[in-house]
């Protein structure tokens, strides 16, 4: 195959907001409903910054059928000409990435808008956006279309009051599944914020609903009371922890309940850090430290015993963490996880000292917590012994083709609707993005199902052939692929060195002795040929046994729960080289996923119970959500692997 030229002209520079429109998920997380909600959050957080600065007392969100407006009574985005850009400062904030007032910290001491991309991202991903600014007695208006100004900033004369109002309509060419804003999600956001900024009024107006107002004076203590409303508490009053230093203000309220599941809500500059981060790790470590000292001092454990672990200290824990930080660092623009390692030591020390002081002064509360901790430790030991027995299961048996045909034939009736991952475009694109073969190549999609994975490569290759056992799946795949054959992955009906690329996804964990199909794939690849495979993976050792139980109850054909290193060894052990891995997380609706013919109603109930009673060690690393409706959403970790068959004569 001729090598393609790589010239300077191949280097593409994206100007303005084009990068946001080309890769929206890099800035707002996804192009699903969650991405649309993130746009709304970005606007709300800009108003929250004004409230944190003491310059705003009221924030209003109005939800329309296809648009949303956020209004505050803050200082208003500056309308004067920017000294360097030569255009109004508000236009700079809306059209230039990495522009904003938060970098200087002169106007906002603590802020949620950190990276200077929030407003400009909303503008870039909106079909239409309109900004109205009341500032210094004047009203200014400007409109935009897909990030570009429709006209210059207009001064419309004198106006009472002050503040900023931004109305936007998400671009349906990007958010193709947008069906309107989620009023319940917005309501939860505003209600949470009302506890985090006591005295600030938050108003929600939505189509067909009455005006709702959220305003509290109880702060995070009231937030915790709401969180534990239906829980049985181990002692009546929560424990408060506070810390203040330069650039950092930390407060938390802590309570233990009889529940097994911890409830930890954490915020940084009022942003919900749903995946926790450094501040939550520090809090958990401080709690474990304090409980260890308390257990030793009261004789509940000896120095020879294993020290109290953070997971043990967190069982039944209910806590609200409110951190204000002048220079926070987040994992991505959606700010789901805090990464400032420097906050760990001071927060851990403050939590440890203040919790221990409380327990020393309240011996009855200390005794109740100690008893719970001992109970947790006994239960954990029993669970660990059980988990070790099923941590990794491999059965030595032959494949029964008829079982696979029967199950996947039944599932073909609603295959694409049975799980989000099957047609997730970003996941499919991630497989295709690893392709290193030229357009004259021939590819094989093994266990192709409906052919969606192979179809992701189709435009890149001369021909994409599919192979599957199930007649119903073969019929579906023939609408997408060049040709489809019926066959068994343990004995591929193709000659040696027949293909430039083989792809498959979420298959090898369903097969006993997965080394055999991997060897067959190696055989049919040409020297230098590429194997691309996608596989769900645990986040680590601590959630692997729990995930195995869930997957096995849902799908009796599951034989393996691969960890990342196990899967890499499976590939390289057969002789593949040049291993690459791309990681992607996809939210999956568990209620949809388990609604399948092979999962009995009893198994569905058991799976839901496994989520509700997830062990603390799994929950610490594996994100999932149980919504107020009872729906379960799980974040699946996908590994997309690329390996290559070595070229002949040992050349690479």
BAKOL-506313 format. One line per field, with one value per residue (C-alpha): x negated, y, z negated. Coordinates in nm, 3 decimals. Layout:
residues N
u <- (X_...)
v <- (Y_...)
w <- (Z_...)
END
This chain:
residues 652
u <- (0.000_-0.146_-0.234_-0.033_-0.213_-0.185_-0.224_-0.204_0.129_0.273_0.239_0.580_0.622_0.976_1.049_1.291_1.562_1.533_1.346_1.645_1.890_1.664_1.605_1.887_1.846_1.499_1.664_2.007_1.955_2.195_2.445_2.727_2.982_2.705_2.508_2.806_2.847_2.477_2.537_2.806_2.573_2.298_2.530_2.660_2.304_2.211_2.496_2.392_2.048_2.216_2.399_2.073_1.921_2.208_2.335_2.651_2.957_3.188_3.139_3.425_3.446_3.727_3.775_3.959_4.050_3.720_3.528_3.414_3.335_3.123_3.154_2.981_2.969_2.589_2.353_2.412_2.143_1.931_2.036_1.740_1.484_1.222_0.880_0.709_0.988_1.150_1.506_1.748_1.629_1.958_1.901_1.550_1.693_1.946_1.723_1.369_1.263_1.070_1.199_1.362_1.319_1.230_0.867_0.772_0.975_1.024_1.400_1.474_1.292_1.455_1.619_1.778_1.686_1.317_1.185_1.325_1.525_1.872_2.046_1.866_1.956_2.323_2.310_2.122_2.369_2.683_2.887_2.975_2.865_2.969_2.801_2.963_2.749_2.874_2.572_2.509_2.864_2.861_2.995_2.775_2.881_2.695_2.801_2.595_2.647_2.433_2.167_2.149_2.288_2.602_2.542_2.327_2.414_2.710_2.772_3.150_3.156_3.212_3.330_3.402_3.236_2.927_2.818_2.779_3.035_2.924_3.172_3.054_3.194_2.977_2.865_3.058_2.797_2.566_2.815_3.016_3.212_3.308_3.674_3.686_3.527_3.562_3.758_3.693_3.315_3.331_3.546_3.293_3.009_3.177_3.293_2.939_2.798_3.046_2.885_2.533_2.593_2.834_3.046_3.022_3.355_3.375_3.682_3.794_4.054_4.139_4.406_4.730_4.609_4.649_4.360_4.141_3.916_3.627_3.475_3.337_3.143_3.050_2.744_2.583_2.732_3.073_2.936_2.830_3.167_3.333_3.085_3.150_3.523_3.624_3.313_3.276_2.994_2.746_2.745_2.972_2.746_2.496_2.129_2.002_1.647_1.500_1.169_1.063_0.726_0.598_0.786_0.980_1.300_1.427_1.735_1.909_2.191_2.162_2.414_2.424_2.742_2.846_2.833_2.558_2.525_2.331_2.488_2.215_2.299_1.996_1.965_1.679_1.772_2.133_2.060_2.184_1.875_2.076_1.764_1.607_1.234_0.959_1.190_1.404_1.100_0.957_1.284_1.310_0.946_0.999_1.306_1.117_0.832_1.068_1.258_0.931_0.817_1.158_1.169_0.820_0.897_1.221_1.071_1.296_0.992_0.625_0.320_0.266_0.596_0.615_0.660_1.005_1.043_1.219_1.481_1.565_1.592_1.820_2.083_2.411_2.244_2.449_2.252_2.267_1.928_1.908_1.565_1.484_1.151_0.989_0.801_0.982_0.876_1.136_1.129_1.287_1.517_1.820_1.629_1.744_1.424_1.185_0.815_0.638_0.414_0.298_0.634_0.608_0.374_0.545_0.896_0.795_0.633_0.931_1.183_0.979_0.924_1.277_1.459_1.235_1.297_1.673_1.661_1.452_1.711_2.007_1.927_2.275_2.248_1.895_2.020_2.298_2.058_1.805_2.070_2.171_1.809_1.754_2.067_1.943_1.606_1.765_1.995_1.708_1.499_1.784_1.848_1.478_1.465_1.768_1.627_1.296_1.479_1.644_1.401_1.291_1.478_1.371_1.556_1.392_1.668_1.758_1.984_2.345_2.438_2.812_2.817_2.658_2.885_3.198_3.108_2.981_3.258_3.508_3.310_3.290_3.652_3.550_3.171_3.090_3.324_3.206_2.897_2.745_2.398_2.515_2.574_2.377_2.216_1.921_1.839_1.864_1.651_1.390_1.347_1.315_1.073_0.813_0.806_0.464_0.552_0.593_0.904_0.820_0.841_1.087_1.229_1.411_1.666_1.668_1.988_2.121_2.476_2.665_2.344_2.319_1.952_1.846_2.056_1.849_1.552_1.739_1.653_1.285_1.252_1.306_1.518_1.651_1.757_1.964_1.987_2.249_2.421_2.776_2.992_3.195_2.881_2.734_3.043_3.000_2.627_2.679_2.846_2.520_2.224_2.086_2.148_2.238_2.170_2.296_2.027_1.859_1.582_1.403_1.363_1.369_1.468_1.193_0.843_0.528_0.423_0.752_0.822_0.645_0.858_1.084_1.317_1.556_1.715_1.848_1.811_1.509_1.653_1.942_1.710_1.545_1.175_1.150_0.790_0.927_1.131_0.842_0.613_0.858_0.869_0.488_0.490_0.719_0.535_0.269_-0.081_-0.064_0.315_0.504_0.748_0.978_1.194_1.420_1.486_1.656_1.415_1.438_1.296_1.063_1.026_1.280_1.580_1.491_1.667_1.977_1.985_1.946_2.253_2.459_2.350_2.393_2.744_2.838_2.663_2.616_2.368_2.110_1.795_1.532_1.509_1.190_0.981_0.778_0.450_0.622_0.758_0.425_0.257_0.524_0.427_0.050_0.034_0.134_-0.142_0.028_-0.193_-0.166_0.115_0.311_0.607_0.868_1.102_1.459_1.737_2.100_2.406_2.633_2.994_2.993_3.372_3.358_3.057_3.212_3.547_3.444_3.567_3.270_3.317_3.596_3.805_3.635_3.292_3.402_3.506_3.174_2.978_3.163_3.084_2.716_2.714_2.911_2.682_2.356_2.049_1.876_1.550_1.726_1.916_1.594_1.464_1.767_2.013_2.384_2.707_3.040_3.281_3.582_3.800_3.611_3.439_3.078_2.811_2.466_2.146_1.986_1.614_1.525_1.178_1.126_0.810_0.603_0.331_0.142_0.024_-0.354_-0.479_-0.665_-1.031_-1.002_-0.976_-0.747)
v <- (0.000_0.338_0.575_0.900_1.232_1.444_1.811_2.145_2.206_1.910_2.104_2.260_2.566_2.623_2.990_3.163_2.938_2.682_2.443_2.439_2.363_2.090_1.918_2.024_1.729_1.858_2.170_2.061_1.687_1.552_1.647_1.470_1.624_1.648_1.876_2.108_2.124_2.211_2.517_2.633_2.566_2.779_3.079_3.018_2.987_3.323_3.478_3.281_3.441_3.779_3.650_3.514_3.857_4.012_4.194_3.996_3.906_3.748_3.495_3.391_3.108_3.102_2.783_2.800_2.525_2.543_2.819_2.936_3.270_3.343_3.682_3.836_4.173_4.184_4.448_4.363_4.247_4.551_4.715_4.950_4.887_4.633_4.807_4.539_4.387_4.716_4.579_4.586_4.373_4.181_4.079_3.965_3.743_3.591_3.536_3.474_3.151_3.197_3.547_3.665_3.855_3.556_3.532_3.856_3.777_4.151_4.140_3.787_3.634_3.292_3.193_2.899_3.025_2.946_2.869_3.164_2.939_2.921_3.215_3.169_2.797_2.871_3.123_2.887_2.603_2.816_2.864_3.209_3.402_3.744_3.939_4.232_4.434_4.697_4.887_5.238_5.347_5.225_4.922_4.750_4.463_4.235_3.922_3.634_3.342_3.030_3.232_3.517_3.865_3.947_4.315_4.541_4.615_4.854_5.117_5.144_5.436_5.484_5.190_5.129_4.856_4.661_4.312_4.073_3.865_3.602_3.404_3.121_2.847_2.532_2.450_2.140_2.060_1.980_1.869_1.647_1.478_1.803_1.791_2.076_2.173_1.949_2.154_1.900_1.917_2.296_2.294_2.075_2.303_2.620_2.461_2.335_2.680_2.843_2.647_2.727_3.102_3.179_3.487_3.485_3.436_3.187_3.188_2.927_2.994_2.709_2.664_2.535_2.566_2.832_3.049_2.877_3.061_2.914_3.115_2.987_3.115_2.773_2.718_2.377_2.260_2.294_2.120_1.822_1.813_1.783_1.514_1.302_1.374_1.007_0.859_0.736_0.937_0.795_1.120_1.427_1.718_1.717_1.794_2.114_2.150_2.484_2.601_2.938_3.034_3.249_3.162_2.879_2.862_2.517_2.410_2.077_1.930_1.562_1.307_0.927_0.729_0.366_0.348_0.154_0.388_0.712_1.036_1.286_1.609_1.822_2.167_2.394_2.760_2.635_2.394_2.041_1.818_1.504_1.285_1.437_1.490_1.615_1.783_1.472_1.243_1.471_1.471_1.092_1.055_1.298_1.108_0.779_0.937_1.074_0.746_0.551_0.774_0.752_0.371_0.342_0.586_0.408_0.059_-0.048_-0.164_-0.226_-0.088_-0.436_-0.421_-0.289_0.092_0.234_0.283_0.572_0.336_0.203_0.554_0.657_0.387_0.550_0.891_1.193_1.509_1.840_1.976_2.343_2.458_2.805_2.817_3.109_2.896_2.564_2.312_2.078_1.765_1.907_2.199_2.031_2.057_1.719_1.650_1.878_1.809_2.056_1.821_2.111_2.130_1.773_1.824_2.128_1.985_1.641_1.793_2.020_1.739_1.498_1.745_1.885_1.550_1.396_1.694_1.650_1.277_1.331_1.578_1.356_1.002_0.866_0.967_0.822_0.489_0.463_0.539_0.287_0.014_0.091_0.085_-0.258_-0.386_-0.244_-0.412_-0.752_-0.717_-0.603_-0.903_-1.138_-0.957_-0.965_-1.342_-1.381_-1.141_-1.324_-1.640_-1.476_-1.194_-1.349_-1.644_-1.847_-2.163_-2.428_-2.534_-2.527_-2.266_-2.369_-2.190_-2.244_-2.057_-1.752_-1.770_-1.794_-1.506_-1.259_-1.352_-1.243_-0.928_-0.827_-0.704_-0.392_-0.421_-0.054_0.060_-0.196_-0.004_0.339_0.208_0.018_0.330_0.589_0.791_0.912_0.554_0.434_0.727_0.640_0.296_0.441_0.712_0.448_0.316_0.330_0.152_0.306_0.337_0.028_-0.192_-0.475_-0.506_-0.775_-0.699_-1.011_-1.093_-0.789_-0.785_-0.519_-0.398_-0.056_-0.095_-0.208_0.071_0.325_0.216_0.178_0.516_0.454_0.117_-0.057_-0.326_-0.415_-0.777_-0.889_-1.222_-1.332_-1.646_-1.513_-1.499_-1.202_-1.001_-1.095_-0.956_-0.626_-0.608_-0.658_-0.316_-0.156_-0.369_-0.477_-0.846_-1.059_-1.429_-1.666_-1.823_-1.893_-1.671_-1.984_-2.106_-1.807_-1.914_-1.712_-1.781_-1.679_-1.314_-1.217_-0.880_-0.550_-0.480_-0.675_-0.499_-0.612_-0.471_-0.604_-0.968_-1.134_-1.125_-1.342_-1.620_-1.903_-1.938_-1.594_-1.671_-1.894_-1.627_-1.381_-1.638_-1.675_-1.299_-1.294_-1.568_-1.391_-1.058_-0.970_-0.899_-0.538_-0.567_-0.400_-0.530_-0.271_-0.392_-0.214_-0.355_-0.237_-0.236_-0.191_0.135_-0.070_-0.374_-0.245_-0.238_-0.547_-0.809_-0.589_-0.527_-0.900_-0.976_-0.714_-0.825_-1.195_-1.146_-0.944_-1.168_-1.538_-1.571_-1.350_-1.554_-1.289_-0.951_-0.819_-0.563_-0.332_-0.518_-0.857_-0.743_-0.603_-0.934_-1.122_-0.921_-0.906_-1.269_-1.381_-1.177_-0.849_-0.538_-0.157_-0.150_0.175_0.242_0.516_0.551_0.682_0.698_0.654_0.695_0.390_0.362_0.041_0.018_0.005_-0.227_-0.493_-0.487_-0.776_-1.132_-1.304_-1.114_-1.245_-1.015_-1.161_-1.083_-0.728_-0.678_-0.822_-0.590_-0.285_-0.401_-0.435_-0.067_0.045_-0.152_-0.103_-0.155_0.164_0.066_0.029_0.356_0.539_0.481_0.389_0.674_0.595_0.778_0.671_0.945_1.057_0.862_0.544_0.522_0.404_0.556_0.401_0.547_0.270_0.283_0.178_0.082_0.097_-0.096_-0.104_-0.362_-0.472_-0.805_-0.784_-0.754_-1.043_-1.113_-0.949_-0.596_-0.344)
w <- (0.000_0.107_-0.174_-0.171_-0.170_-0.485_-0.399_-0.579_-0.409_-0.603_-0.928_-0.991_-1.212_-1.343_-1.397_-1.629_-1.767_-1.488_-1.719_-1.955_-1.676_-1.533_-1.869_-2.103_-2.341_-2.437_-2.578_-2.706_-2.761_-2.497_-2.228_-2.412_-2.649_-2.910_-2.678_-2.636_-3.015_-3.043_-2.822_-3.064_-3.359_-3.205_-3.195_-3.547_-3.679_-3.528_-3.724_-4.033_-4.006_-4.047_-4.356_-4.503_-4.449_-4.648_-4.339_-4.265_-4.474_-4.216_-3.933_-3.708_-3.454_-3.198_-2.997_-2.666_-2.423_-2.235_-2.411_-2.752_-2.915_-3.223_-3.389_-3.691_-3.868_-3.881_-3.749_-3.383_-3.144_-3.051_-2.725_-2.686_-2.411_-2.502_-2.505_-2.292_-2.082_-1.982_-2.016_-2.314_-2.603_-2.607_-2.244_-2.334_-2.612_-2.372_-2.069_-2.196_-2.363_-2.688_-2.748_-3.067_-3.391_-3.607_-3.498_-3.677_-3.995_-4.042_-3.984_-4.108_-4.408_-4.372_-4.047_-3.870_-3.525_-3.513_-3.172_-2.979_-2.750_-2.908_-2.740_-2.410_-2.405_-2.462_-2.179_-1.944_-2.002_-1.975_-1.663_-1.797_-2.105_-2.233_-2.513_-2.694_-2.936_-3.178_-3.299_-3.426_-3.341_-2.978_-2.790_-2.531_-2.303_-2.062_-1.872_-1.738_-1.504_-1.554_-1.730_-1.480_-1.557_-1.358_-1.423_-1.635_-1.997_-2.003_-2.269_-2.314_-2.555_-2.925_-3.136_-3.502_-3.700_-3.613_-3.516_-3.224_-3.038_-2.784_-2.577_-2.352_-2.131_-2.104_-1.752_-1.642_-1.378_-1.672_-1.939_-1.706_-1.986_-2.162_-2.263_-2.511_-2.840_-3.144_-3.397_-3.674_-3.623_-3.624_-3.937_-4.121_-4.012_-4.139_-4.464_-4.535_-4.465_-4.703_-4.990_-4.874_-4.849_-5.137_-5.083_-4.703_-4.528_-4.242_-4.019_-3.765_-3.499_-3.266_-3.001_-3.151_-3.510_-3.771_-3.881_-4.143_-4.387_-4.587_-4.868_-5.197_-5.495_-5.638_-5.420_-5.385_-5.717_-5.553_-5.244_-5.457_-5.632_-5.290_-5.183_-5.494_-5.525_-5.503_-5.666_-6.023_-6.178_-6.429_-6.629_-6.607_-6.509_-6.223_-6.276_-6.116_-5.983_-5.874_-5.734_-5.598_-5.453_-5.171_-4.853_-5.021_-5.222_-5.315_-5.506_-5.543_-5.748_-5.835_-5.957_-5.974_-5.910_-5.928_-5.548_-5.379_-5.084_-5.140_-5.021_-4.939_-4.760_-4.684_-4.532_-4.432_-4.385_-4.369_-4.081_-4.149_-4.134_-4.068_-4.049_-4.359_-4.338_-4.566_-4.822_-4.866_-4.890_-5.157_-5.353_-5.344_-5.449_-5.737_-5.855_-5.848_-6.044_-6.310_-6.345_-6.371_-6.660_-6.827_-6.799_-6.949_-7.232_-7.326_-7.302_-7.016_-6.818_-6.883_-6.706_-6.556_-6.367_-6.013_-6.016_-5.941_-5.567_-5.396_-5.249_-5.594_-5.738_-5.449_-5.484_-5.582_-5.560_-5.457_-5.391_-5.206_-5.102_-5.004_-4.890_-4.767_-4.588_-4.408_-4.156_-4.111_-3.848_-3.703_-3.493_-3.177_-3.107_-3.267_-3.599_-3.731_-3.927_-4.120_-4.058_-4.293_-4.493_-4.712_-4.894_-5.023_-5.319_-5.480_-5.434_-5.564_-5.873_-5.946_-5.906_-6.117_-6.402_-6.418_-6.384_-6.652_-6.883_-6.838_-6.910_-7.223_-7.346_-7.252_-7.374_-7.298_-6.933_-6.925_-7.063_-6.804_-6.517_-6.653_-6.662_-6.303_-6.194_-6.349_-6.176_-5.844_-5.889_-5.954_-5.651_-5.432_-5.524_-5.435_-5.106_-5.017_-5.060_-4.835_-4.577_-4.560_-4.457_-4.157_-4.079_-3.752_-3.608_-3.310_-3.218_-3.003_-2.769_-2.404_-2.252_-2.187_-1.866_-1.910_-2.243_-2.081_-1.777_-1.991_-2.221_-1.963_-1.722_-1.987_-2.067_-1.700_-1.718_-1.910_-1.895_-1.841_-2.119_-2.375_-2.492_-2.434_-2.347_-2.039_-1.829_-2.028_-1.752_-1.955_-2.052_-1.691_-1.571_-1.835_-1.677_-1.327_-1.445_-1.533_-1.175_-1.011_-0.683_-0.338_-0.122_0.085_-0.225_-0.293_-0.644_-0.842_-1.114_-1.335_-1.528_-1.345_-1.484_-1.292_-1.126_-1.290_-1.386_-1.039_-0.888_-1.083_-0.866_-0.538_-0.386_-0.452_-0.278_0.052_-0.113_-0.460_-0.511_-0.809_-0.989_-1.241_-1.367_-1.383_-1.067_-1.196_-1.267_-0.928_-0.755_-0.942_-0.870_-0.496_-0.482_-0.603_-0.491_-0.153_-0.223_-0.526_-0.584_-0.849_-1.057_-1.390_-1.532_-1.658_-1.299_-1.063_-0.710_-0.544_-0.412_-0.591_-0.551_-0.384_-0.552_-0.615_-0.924_-1.161_-1.402_-1.673_-1.987_-2.320_-2.213_-2.373_-2.728_-2.599_-2.476_-2.669_-2.587_-2.422_-2.318_-2.040_-1.854_-1.899_-1.736_-1.446_-1.398_-1.395_-1.129_-0.881_-0.909_-0.656_-0.794_-0.911_-0.938_-1.220_-1.483_-1.648_-1.935_-2.187_-2.533_-2.851_-3.145_-3.522_-3.656_-3.877_-4.100_-4.351_-4.114_-3.906_-4.125_-4.156_-3.779_-3.712_-3.925_-3.739_-3.392_-3.472_-3.605_-3.298_-3.044_-3.135_-2.846_-3.020_-3.084_-3.159_-3.330_-3.177_-3.356_-3.133_-3.185_-3.136_-2.802_-2.687_-2.774_-2.577_-2.266_-2.304_-2.421_-2.073_-1.913_-1.832_-1.856_-1.858_-2.111_-2.139_-2.366_-2.367_-2.663_-2.646_-2.906_-2.800_-3.023_-2.999_-3.115_-3.318_-3.306_-2.925_-2.919_-3.144_-2.960_-2.734_-2.673_-2.841_-3.171_-3.393_-3.612_-3.919_-3.772_-3.690_-4.051_-4.171_-3.940_-4.074_-4.428_-4.339_-4.242_-4.547_-4.779_-4.591_-4.810_-4.914_-4.746_-4.410_-4.448_-4.526_-4.173_-3.960_-3.889_-3.862_-3.945_-4.091_-3.985_-4.193_-3.946_-4.041_-3.703_-3.722_-3.499_-3.495_-3.348_-3.143_-3.083_-2.730_-2.613_-2.237_-2.152_-1.836_-1.770_-1.461_-1.328_-1.282_-0.926_-0.766_-0.840_-1.182_-1.039_-1.208)
END
